[in-house]
């Protein structure tokens, strides 16, 4: 009996051991794959390899729960930039090999992302399980109530699928993805800014420095105001004309009638001209779109000057005037027919001296060996700096634009597929992969990446980008804020109206008058239709002159819109960033 009992006990133990081994194997189904990816792709990282492996184990375990519920694949979408190409082509494959869940990551144009997002909002059914859309839509997401507040999800239904090491505080862009209710609605995936870009090697030439100073009376350097930018643009286009036997231009932009033309304006031109009120992240009560909100800081009351807005104010008209003039006079002729994605790579071709607002999302494509703008040792011939500001700009205003492409989810998405997409979103933003992704696309999202020793050693390769993101400047460059009640509906008005000034169909004043009126009309429709939160409530039309002021937006027309040009030596600017200053 005793021997029988012993054999029985041994059998029980063996079964238990086998079960334990089986469970362990199931939990670590992707361990070998995870180790392979960590060793071969996910380096450098802000985490040591053992910490990376532990983080991947969590993803494997979480994915196993979803696979048990029948989740084998998820569908997500983003715009087409270098960062997202890396996600779609490399990280999606890594995620599938490690977790066993396939990701169909679509890459489309940004305008198409916004259009499809709008369609999903109108139908109440999301086309995708997860979206990477700009934080510019935060005002829209908050007001319609269709988008899932991530704060609620992470603490509620999605808690078991939320990485305990996600470390939200490490993300640099959450200020821009948080709504007026204090909740996080979007998780930053990539972030880039609009900065001034210039050919430092040309600016350093003694012969050009002497020639410029003789003509304009001040030093050739980084322009701090638009007057200097215009002088430099004219100088390279019409005085220098050629360098090394090639025609050169003092300016670059794009002007095709296309949705991206609208972003050019809402992203940069109006804010840097000084259209809005003072205040960060966006002017208050009037923002850089020219939209005024009521005293509650949430209810839009108008875009036109007649209703207290600034979309057709003197500062906005000045911005459009300069945009058209400079593109026609100082940019390559083909710029007029280009879109955002077509114009982005042009400075890298070596014929452009400067660009007033250059998207740092193109930095990765600007650092490749063999380009005319890269030295033989791989160091850049160019640098980036704060963009110059227009005559209406005042201290305390937004310094420039920043794009924060962020993970966004609809409330009505199937819960299991939502959880699968949320896993993938966390994977591509995790500390395990984030630094390598950042080095690939140069669109930083984490403090731990920006301050990594790798970037300290290699900062010189990136022409000022690392110094910018390590300084307080990065929070003075901001995306579109919450004054905009419906980004998709209002954004489409911009490019259509701006285009009429580009083609000469209308004067800049007439184009902005039409835009402001159409924006008011759309907001009036939103007011009648109602929104879940903070719907517009327009001010009555009044005498525009009563709103114009020297103290606040909309700003009165200046007697002199071209003060003397001012420049600064690049080394001084760079040192200011290193010392923790915005400018």
C-alpha positions in Angstrom: 0.0 0.0 0.0 2.9 2.2 0.9 4.6 1.6 -2.4 1.3 2.2 -4.3 0.9 5.5 -2.5 4.5 6.5 -3.3 4.0 5.8 -7.0 0.7 7.7 -7.0 2.3 10.7 -5.4 5.2 10.6 -7.9 2.7 10.4 -10.7 0.9 13.5 -9.4 4.2 15.4 -9.1 5.2 14.5 -12.7 1.8 15.7 -14.0 2.2 18.9 -12.1 5.8 19.4 -13.4 4.6 18.7 -16.9 1.7 21.2 -16.6 4.1 23.8 -15.2 6.5 23.3 -18.1 3.6 23.4 -20.6 2.4 26.7 -19.1 5.9 28.1 -19.1 6.3 27.1 -22.8 3.0 28.7 -23.7 3.8 31.9 -21.9 7.2 32.1 -23.6 6.1 31.1 -27.0 7.9 34.1 -28.5 11.0 34.1 -26.2 13.5 33.1 -28.9 12.0 35.6 -31.3 12.0 38.3 -28.7 15.7 37.6 -28.0 16.5 37.6 -31.7 14.9 41.0 -32.3 16.4 42.5 -29.2 19.9 41.4 -30.2 19.6 42.2 -33.9 17.3 45.2 -34.2 16.3 46.9 -30.9 19.7 48.4 -30.2 20.5 50.9 -28.8 17.8 51.1 -26.2 17.2 53.0 -23.0 16.7 49.5 -21.3 19.3 46.9 -20.6 18.7 43.6 -22.6 17.3 41.7 -19.6 14.8 44.6 -19.0 13.9 44.5 -22.7 13.3 40.7 -22.5 11.1 41.2 -19.4 9.0 43.8 -21.2 8.6 41.5 -24.2 7.5 38.7 -21.9 4.7 40.9 -20.7 3.6 41.5 -24.4 3.7 37.7 -25.0 1.6 36.9 -22.0 -1.0 39.7 -22.8 -1.2 38.6 -26.4 -1.8 35.0 -25.4 -5.0 36.1 -23.5 -6.2 37.8 -26.7 -5.4 34.9 -29.0 -7.4 32.7 -26.7 -10.3 35.1 -27.4 -9.8 34.6 -31.2 -7.7 37.8 -32.0 -5.3 36.8 -34.7 -4.8 40.1 -36.5 -5.5 43.8 -36.1 -5.8 46.7 -38.6 -4.2 50.1 -38.0 -3.4 53.1 -40.1 -1.0 56.1 -40.2 0.4 58.7 -42.6 3.5 58.0 -44.7 6.6 59.3 -43.0 9.9 57.5 -42.3 8.9 56.7 -38.7 5.7 55.0 -39.7 7.4 53.2 -42.6 9.7 51.6 -40.0 6.7 50.6 -37.9 4.8 49.1 -40.8 7.7 47.3 -42.4 9.8 46.3 -39.4 8.0 46.6 -36.1 4.8 45.1 -37.3 6.7 42.0 -38.4 8.6 41.9 -35.0 5.3 42.2 -33.1 3.8 39.3 -35.1 6.9 37.0 -34.6 7.0 37.8 -30.9 3.3 37.8 -30.0 1.7 35.7 -32.8 -0.8 38.6 -33.6 -0.5 39.9 -37.2 -0.7 43.6 -37.8 -1.9 45.1 -41.0 -0.4 48.6 -40.8 -1.6 50.8 -43.7 0.4 53.8 -44.9 -1.6 56.5 -46.6 -1.4 60.3 -47.0 -2.2 62.5 -44.0 -5.2 64.0 -45.7 -6.7 60.5 -46.3 -6.2 59.7 -42.6 -8.2 62.7 -41.6 -10.9 62.0 -44.2 -11.3 58.3 -43.1 -11.3 59.4 -39.5 -14.1 61.8 -40.3 -16.1 59.1 -42.1 -15.8 56.8 -39.1 -17.0 59.5 -36.8 -20.0 60.2 -39.0 -20.9 56.5 -39.3 -20.1 55.6 -35.7 -18.1 52.6 -37.0 -14.4 52.7 -37.0 -12.7 51.5 -40.3 -9.6 50.6 -38.3 -8.9 49.1 -34.9 -6.3 51.8 -34.2 -5.3 55.1 -35.8 -2.2 57.3 -35.6 -3.7 60.8 -36.1 -2.4 64.2 -35.2 -3.0 65.6 -31.8 -4.3 68.6 -33.8 -7.7 66.7 -33.6 -7.8 66.9 -29.7 -10.5 69.5 -29.7 -12.6 67.4 -32.1 -12.1 64.2 -30.1 -13.0 65.9 -26.9 -16.2 67.5 -28.2 -17.8 64.6 -30.2 -17.3 61.9 -27.5 -16.6 59.2 -30.1 -12.9 58.7 -29.1 -11.9 56.6 -26.2 -10.3 58.5 -23.3 -7.1 56.5 -22.7 -7.0 57.5 -19.0 -10.4 55.8 -18.5 -9.3 52.8 -20.6 -6.0 52.2 -18.9 -7.6 52.3 -15.5 -10.7 50.3 -16.5 -11.5 47.9 -19.3 -8.0 48.0 -20.7 -6.1 47.7 -17.5 -5.0 44.0 -18.0 -3.7 45.0 -21.4 -1.8 48.1 -20.3 1.9 47.6 -19.9 2.8 48.3 -16.3 6.1 49.8 -17.6 4.5 52.0 -20.2 5.7 55.1 -18.1 3.3 57.8 -19.4 5.4 60.5 -17.6 8.4 59.6 -19.9 6.4 60.8 -23.0 7.1 64.4 -23.9 3.9 65.2 -25.9 1.1 64.2 -23.5 0.5 67.9 -22.7 -0.8 68.2 -26.3 -2.9 65.0 -26.2 -4.8 65.9 -23.0 -8.3 67.4 -23.3 -9.8 70.2 -21.1 -11.3 67.5 -18.9 -7.7 66.5 -17.9 -7.9 63.1 -19.5 -5.4 61.6 -22.0 -7.1 60.9 -25.3 -4.1 60.0 -27.5 -0.8 58.3 -26.9 2.2 60.0 -28.7 3.9 57.9 -31.4 6.0 60.4 -33.2 6.8 64.1 -32.7 8.5 66.6 -34.9 8.7 70.4 -35.0 8.8 73.2 -37.6 12.2 74.8 -37.3 14.3 77.2 -39.4 16.8 75.3 -41.7 19.8 76.8 -43.4 23.1 76.0 -45.2 25.6 76.7 -42.5 28.5 76.1 -44.9 27.3 78.9 -47.2 26.5 81.2 -44.4 30.1 80.7 -43.1 31.7 81.8 -46.4 33.7 85.1 -45.8 33.0 86.4 -49.4 29.2 86.0 -48.9 29.3 87.5 -45.4 31.1 90.6 -46.7 28.9 90.9 -49.7 25.7 90.6 -47.5 26.9 93.1 -44.9 27.9 95.6 -47.6 24.4 95.5 -49.0 22.2 95.3 -45.9 24.3 96.7 -43.1 24.1 93.8 -40.7 25.7 90.3 -40.4 24.7 87.3 -42.4 23.4 84.9 -39.7 20.4 83.2 -38.4 17.4 85.5 -39.0 15.4 86.3 -35.9 12.7 88.3 -37.7 11.0 88.0 -41.0 12.7 91.1 -42.4 16.1 89.4 -42.2 14.7 86.2 -43.6 13.4 88.2 -46.6 16.7 90.0 -47.1 18.6 86.7 -47.0 16.1 85.1 -49.4 16.6 88.0 -51.9 20.4 87.9 -51.4 20.9 84.2 -52.3 18.3 84.2 -55.1 19.2 87.5 -56.8 22.8 88.4 -55.7 24.6 85.1 -55.2 22.5 83.3 -57.9 24.9 80.4 -58.4 27.2 78.3 -56.1 29.5 75.7 -57.6 27.9 76.2 -61.0 24.4 75.5 -59.8 21.4 77.9 -59.5 20.6 78.5 -55.9 17.4 79.8 -54.2 17.0 81.8 -50.9 13.7 80.2 -50.0 11.6 77.0 -50.3 7.9 76.3 -49.8 5.0 74.6 -51.6 1.8 75.9 -53.2 -0.2 73.2 -54.9 -4.0 73.3 -54.3 -3.9 70.3 -52.0 -5.0 69.5 -48.4 -1.3 69.9 -47.3 -1.5 73.6 -48.3 -3.9 74.1 -45.4 -1.5 72.5 -42.9 1.2 74.8 -44.0 -0.9 77.7 -42.8 -2.5 76.3 -39.7 0.9 74.7 -38.6 3.2 77.7 -39.0 2.5 80.8 -41.0 -0.1 82.5 -38.8 1.4 81.5 -35.5 4.9 82.8 -36.4 3.5 86.0 -38.0 1.9 86.7 -34.6 -1.8 86.3 -35.3 -2.9 84.8 -32.0 -3.0 86.0 -28.4 -0.1 85.4 -26.0 -0.2 82.1 -24.2 1.1 78.5 -24.3 0.4 76.0 -25.6 -1.9 78.1 -27.7 -3.0 81.7 -27.6 -6.0 82.4 -25.4 -8.7 83.5 -26.0 -7.7 83.7 -29.7 -5.5 80.8 -31.0 -3.2 80.7 -34.1 -6.1 79.6 -36.3 -7.8 82.9 -35.4 -10.6 81.2 -33.5 -11.8 83.0 -30.3 -13.3 81.0 -27.4 -15.5 82.4 -24.6 -14.4 83.0 -21.0 -14.9 79.3 -20.3 -11.8 78.7 -22.6 -13.7 76.0 -24.4 -16.7 77.5 -26.4 -15.7 78.8 -29.9 -17.4 82.1 -30.6 -16.0 83.1 -34.0 -13.1 83.2 -36.5 -13.8 86.5 -38.3 -12.7 89.8 -36.9 -16.4 90.9 -37.0 -17.0 88.2 -34.3 -13.8 88.8 -32.3 -11.6 86.3 -34.2 -8.4 86.9 -36.1 -8.5 84.6 -39.2 -8.9 87.7 -41.5 -7.0 90.1 -39.2 -4.1 92.3 -40.4 -1.5 89.8 -39.0 -3.1 86.9 -40.9 -3.3 88.8 -44.2 0.3 89.9 -43.7 1.3 86.2 -43.3 -0.5 85.1 -46.5 0.9 88.1 -48.4 4.5 87.1 -47.5 3.9 83.5 -48.2 2.8 84.2 -51.8 5.4 86.9 -52.5 8.3 84.9 -51.2 7.4 81.7 -53.0 7.0 83.6 -56.3 10.2 85.6 -55.9 12.7 83.4 -54.1 11.7 79.7 -54.3 12.4 77.2 -57.1 9.7 77.6 -59.8 8.5 74.0 -59.3 7.6 74.9 -55.6 4.3 76.4 -56.8 3.1 73.0 -57.9 4.3 70.9 -55.0 2.7 69.3 -52.0 4.1 68.8 -48.5 5.6 65.4 -49.3 7.0 66.5 -52.6 8.6 69.7 -51.2 10.0 68.1 -48.1 13.1 66.5 -49.7 14.0 69.5 -52.0 16.4 71.2 -49.6 18.5 68.0 -49.4 19.2 68.4 -53.2 21.6 71.2 -52.4 20.2 74.3 -54.1 18.3 75.9 -51.3 19.9 78.3 -48.8 17.2 78.4 -46.1 13.7 77.5 -45.3 11.6 79.4 -42.8 9.6 76.5 -41.5 11.1 73.1 -42.2 9.6 70.0 -40.8 12.1 68.0 -38.8 10.4 64.8 -39.8 12.6 65.1 -42.9 15.8 65.1 -40.8 16.4 61.4 -41.3 16.4 61.8 -45.1 18.7 64.8 -44.7 21.5 62.9 -43.0 22.3 60.2 -45.7 25.9 60.0 -46.9 26.4 61.1 -50.5 23.8 63.9 -50.4 24.9 67.3 -51.6 24.1 68.6 -48.1 26.2 66.1 -46.2 30.0 66.2 -45.8 32.2 63.2 -46.7 32.5 62.3 -43.0 28.7 62.1 -42.6 28.4 65.5 -40.8 25.7 67.9 -42.0 26.4 71.0 -44.0 23.1 72.4 -42.7 21.8 73.4 -39.3 18.4 74.1 -37.7 17.4 76.9 -35.4 14.2 78.7 -34.1 12.2 80.1 -36.9 12.2 83.9 -37.2 9.0 85.7 -36.2 6.9 88.3 -37.9 6.3 91.9 -36.8 3.0 91.0 -35.0 4.7 88.3 -32.9 5.3 89.1 -29.2 7.1 87.4 -26.4 4.9 84.9 -24.7 3.3 83.7 -27.9 3.7 80.2 -29.3 7.1 80.0 -30.9 6.2 77.5 -33.7 4.4 74.3 -34.6 5.0 70.8 -33.4 3.3 67.7 -34.8 2.4 64.9 -32.4 1.2 61.9 -34.3 -0.7 59.9 -31.7 -2.5 56.6 -31.2 -6.2 57.1 -31.2 -9.1 54.6 -30.7 -12.8 54.7 -31.2 -15.1 53.8 -28.2 -17.2 51.5 -30.5 -14.3 49.3 -31.7 -14.7 45.6 -30.9 -13.2 45.3 -27.4 -10.8 42.4 -28.2 -9.5 43.9 -31.4 -9.2 47.3 -29.6 -7.1 45.6 -27.0 -5.0 44.0 -29.8 -4.4 47.4 -31.4 -3.6 48.9 -28.0 -1.0 46.2 -27.5 0.6 47.1 -30.8 0.5 50.8 -30.0 2.3 50.2 -26.8 4.8 47.9 -28.5 5.9 50.5 -31.0 6.2 53.1 -28.3 7.8 50.9 -25.7 11.2 51.6 -24.1 12.5 48.4 -25.7 12.1 49.7 -29.3 11.6 53.5 -28.9 15.2 54.6 -29.1 16.0 52.6 -32.2 12.7 53.9 -33.8 13.7 57.4 -32.8 17.1 57.1 -34.5 15.4 55.7 -37.6 12.8 58.5 -38.0 14.2 61.2 -35.7 10.8 61.9 -34.3 11.4 61.7 -30.5 8.6 60.9 -28.0 10.4 59.9 -24.8 12.7 61.8 -22.4 14.7 58.7 -21.8 15.5 58.5 -25.5 16.4 62.2 -25.9 18.8 62.1 -23.0 20.4 58.8 -23.9 24.2 58.8 -24.0 24.1 57.7 -27.7 22.6 61.0 -28.6 25.0 62.9 -26.4 27.9 61.3 -28.3 26.3 61.8 -31.7 24.4 65.1 -31.4 26.6 66.8 -34.0 25.2 64.5 -36.7 21.7 66.0 -36.4 22.4 69.7 -36.9 20.8 71.1 -33.7 17.8 68.7 -33.4 19.1 67.1 -30.2 19.8 70.4 -28.5 16.4 71.6 -29.4 14.6 68.6 -27.9 16.7 68.8 -24.7 15.8 72.5 -24.2 12.6 74.1 -22.9 12.0 75.2 -26.5 10.2 71.9 -27.3 7.2 72.9 -25.2 7.1 76.4 -26.7 6.5 74.8 -30.1 3.0 73.3 -30.0 0.3 71.6 -32.1 -3.1 72.9 -32.9 -5.1 73.3 -29.6 -8.6 72.8 -28.3 -10.1 76.0 -29.7 -10.7 74.1 -33.0 -14.1 72.4 -32.6 -13.9 70.1 -35.7 -10.5 69.8 -37.3 -11.6 67.8 -40.4 -14.4 70.2 -41.4 -12.5 73.3 -40.7 -9.1 72.2 -42.1 -10.5 71.6 -45.6 -11.5 75.3 -45.8 -8.0 76.5 -45.4 -6.3 75.0 -48.5 -9.1 75.9 -50.8 -9.1 79.5 -49.8 -5.3 79.9 -49.5 -5.0 78.5 -53.0 -7.1 81.4 -54.4 -4.3 83.8 -53.2 -1.6 81.6 -54.6 -3.2 81.6 -58.1 -4.0 85.3 -58.0 -7.8 84.7 -58.2 -8.1 86.8 -55.0 -6.1 89.2 -53.0 -4.7 87.9 -49.7 -7.3 90.0 -47.8 -10.2 88.7 -49.9 -9.0 85.1 -49.5 -8.8 85.4 -45.7 -12.1 87.2 -45.6 -13.7 84.2 -47.5 -11.9 81.7 -45.2 -13.1 83.5 -42.0 -16.7 83.7 -43.2 -16.7 80.0 -44.2 -15.2 79.0 -40.8 -18.0 80.9 -39.1 -20.6 79.2 -41.3 -19.3 75.7 -40.4 -19.2 76.6 -36.7 -22.8 77.9 -36.9 -23.8 74.5 -38.3 -22.0 72.8 -35.5 -23.8 75.0 -33.1 -27.2 74.0 -34.5 -26.3 70.3 -34.7 -24.9 70.3 -31.2 -21.9 68.4 -29.9 -21.4 66.3 -26.8 -19.2 68.9 -25.1 -18.4 72.6 -25.7 -20.3 73.2 -29.0 -19.6 76.6 -30.7 -21.9 79.6 -29.8 -21.1 82.4 -32.2 -20.8 86.0 -31.2 -23.1 88.3 -33.3 -21.4 90.1 -36.2 -20.3 93.5 -35.2 -18.0 96.3 -36.3 -14.6 94.7 -37.0 -12.8 97.9 -35.9 -14.2 97.6 -32.4 -12.3 94.3 -31.9 -8.9 95.4 -33.3 -6.4 96.3 -30.6 -2.8 97.0 -29.6 -3.2 95.0 -26.5 -4.7 91.6 -27.7 -5.7 89.7 -30.8 -7.0 90.5 -33.3 -4.1 93.0 -33.6 -4.4 96.3 -35.3 -2.5 96.8 -38.6 1.1 98.0 -38.0 2.3 101.2 -39.7 5.6 99.4 -40.5 5.5 95.7 -41.3 9.1 95.5 -42.3 11.4 96.7 -39.4 15.2 96.4 -39.8 16.5 92.9 -40.3 18.0 91.2 -37.3 20.3 88.1 -37.2 22.3 86.2 -34.6 25.3 83.9 -34.8 24.2 80.2 -34.8 26.7 79.4 -32.0 24.9 81.8 -29.7 21.5 80.2 -30.4 22.9 76.7 -29.8 24.4 77.8 -26.5 21.1 79.3 -25.4 19.4 75.9 -25.9 22.2 74.2 -24.0 21.7 76.6 -21.2 18.0 75.8 -21.0 16.6 78.8 -22.8 13.8 78.8 -25.4 15.7 81.2 -27.7 
